[in-house]
């Protein structure tokens, strides 16, 4: 019996699994990330999946695995180059792992940003033969930016079409034997010209450029036995100068990427370094070009985007070339609204309009210079942008110049429609094809045709077929482009509201969800002879395992833990304001209701949330014993105000738990006596804990929390 009680006590411990929250290191360095556990007693089996970013870190292996007597077997694997699988199976009997480090994950850090280390998928732990649900804490590996040794790309400003030089400078590096630097620039805004080495970096340097990817690779070495001092602020003031032509009209990033290393002389060892990138900014502007900024459009309708100009000198501004890309086929360019300005030439390629204008007289071009016409085919938000290589030219006293212009592009949002086209969110059923419903609502009852194009995540899904289709439906699969086309027609018109069909997929279990989305080409039309008008709809995407269950029980904060049925559970975007603050009020994202046992379940996408509750049950349970306990707390005597919730319950004046005083006592006494007015009793009838929950590709069970009637600091209501 005593052994049973000992085991029961051990099994009752809470369990946690955590990765080191922020391990910092330097590019080229190997790093160990410890995984710690608590409460792992009587363990039968463990399955962990840890996802990382393979562009930033490389998984080397798993080390220092705990394997207590009587022991068991560890299996390690790497899935899809980004997920580590760790499996432990006990031998003949259950084992207990001591609190502390379970194992180390070893990585090589390539840089230059953070790689998260997240527990994902179907992580499982069994205690004995029972599945338990530890609390998981994710980790990360990031670059150490606090080192004295630094490589810095300096900020620069430039005029559109002008040259710009970006220095690459080093600090606290007196003895360097070789280096490899990989630098990424935005090739749509910067055109690379050359690289020049200064000081001790003038010789021994080679570089090559991938212009399409925007990658510059620099290599340098010295045969000097002691290496070279390459500090930019010490003679001979060594640095690299990266020369570009700036072809953009907004900020252009330039930064280091993985593969950058600096080493000592022979024998070469890696030097830990902090790397800092920066941006090339547009020089101060004197004029503005605006493409209508923001607009709305109805699917199937035409709309106009004005080109508004301001700040251009009359007489000297004589030409411009504007490259204007737009989302195609979401938008169709219909031309320039007549009359077109004199000297304008319009040319078009797929998804791009080019406007070339010149007029030697330099007329006033300020105001609405012209208007572009488009058709909105849908679906989703569309853009009409100023591209790169836009330039306004001046001609003055025989000298050709450029105007520094601030460019503002246009965003087109679909007008909210009365009808919905919806792809459902569904959970995975291991071993079986997953059925994803497509449904319509709010459509006219005389629909004549539906053309629907759906894209899916081909890395996780394989399309099988469509089932429960309506008569007249043709489904065509395009696996090469991971698309499914659905075509339905009825020349007499019909009602297609409700579930239209189900798409069946084979799904790779253990992955972190898969999206199924509507894409351009979707169109719904009504049969109204002789016309077939487009019916606008809100196109709502869905998928598989994109929502995960948060569940728990809401009880009254009393020793008997009485459940609170019929309470409304709210999932919000932020924490509850702490009194005396009453704002900001976070957004309600999802709601549900507790059942007779106080249990709730709700499905949400990945994210960080806060759990709230509200109740319409009567305010009761507050009596003179509560008044006495609040008074005892004020007098620093032992009381029942022994938790954050009890303190909040006492703060009925809502001026903060640090200010619980006789104002609260008086307000509670008046409420008990049903005396009005009672202006100091500002709290709602009920108050609740406000737990945070992080959903990351796994269910979040046992999110239990409690509530109290305001003022019931003894928790006596259930009695």
Buried (B, 14 or more C-beta within 10 A) or exposed (E): EEEEEEBEEEBEEEBBBBBBEEBBBBBBBEBBBBBBBBBBBBBBBBBBBBBBBBBBBBBEEBEEBBBEEEEBEBEBEEBEEBBBBBBBBBEEEBBBBEBEBBBBBBBBBBBBBBBBBBBBBBBBBBBBEEEBBBEBBBBBBBBBEEBEBBBBBBBBBBBBBBEBEBBBBBBEBEEBBBBBBBBBBBBEBBBBBEBBBBBBBEEBBEBEBEEEEBBBBBBBBBEEEEBBBBBBEBEBBBBBBBBBBBBBBBBBBBBBBBBBBBBBBEEBEBBBBBBBBBBBBBBEBEBBBBBBEEBEBBBBEEBEBBBBBEBBBEEBBBBBBBBBBBBBEBBEBEEBBEEBBEBBEBEEEEBBBBBBBBBEEBBEBBEEBBBBBBBBBBBBEBBBBBBBBBBBBBBEEEEEEBBBBBBBBBBBEBEEBEBBBBBBBBEBEEEEBBBBBBBBEEBBEBBBBBBBBBBBBBEBBBBBEBEEBBEBBEBEBEEEEBBBBBBBBBEEBBEBBEBBBBBBBEBBBBBBBBBBBBBBBBBBBBBEEEEBEBBBBBBBBBBBBBBBBBBBBBBBBBEEBBBBBEBBBBBBEBEBEEBEEEEEEBEEBBBBEBEEEBBBBBBBBBEEBBBBBBBEBEBEBBBEBBBBBBBBBBEEEEBBBEBEBBBBBBBBBBBBBEEBBEBBBBBBBBBBEEEEEBEBBBBEBBBBBBBEBBBBBBBBEEBBBBBBBBBBBBBBBBE
